[in-house]
């Protein structure tokens, strides 16, 4: 897989999204707002269960993620 070097990069006015334009003229958006990222991840995954938490981060006490 080769890396794509964007020809143009800019942030939206509210700094929540990075917009890139690649060599083929394709625009892509990349969310960078922590609040929006959490919202999107929770909507997609529903958050970690206690069991998943213990499997992946056992040294940290569990708390509800979403």
C-alpha positions, -999 to 999 in steps of 0.1 A, spaced: 0 0 0 14 34 -9 9 65 11 -12 93 -4 3 128 -1 -25 153 0 -22 183 -23 -43 205 -1 -51 203 36 -73 227 55 -95 228 86 -131 237 86 -140 271 102 -149 254 136 -117 233 135 -137 201 139 -127 186 105 -96 183 84 -103 184 47 -77 170 22 -75 169 -16 -54 141 -31 -35 138 -64 -66 123 -81 -87 153 -72 -106 134 -44 -117 154 -14 -117 136 20 -128 147 54 -113 136 86 -130 144 119 -106 157 146 -130 171 172 -127 149 203 -164 155 212 -176 146 177 -153 115 176 -167 102 209 -202 107 197 -195 89 164 -177 60 181 -204 55 207 -230 56 179 -211 29 160 -200 6 189 -223 13 218 -192 16 241 -172 -11 260 -189 -36 282 -173 -45 315 -160 -77 300 -144 -59 270 -129 -33 294 -113 -60 316 -99 -77 285 -84 -46 269 -75 -23 298 -76 -45 330 -54 -21 350 -79 7 349 -111 5 369 -142 2 347 -165 31 340 -193 34 314 -179 48 282 -210 58 263 
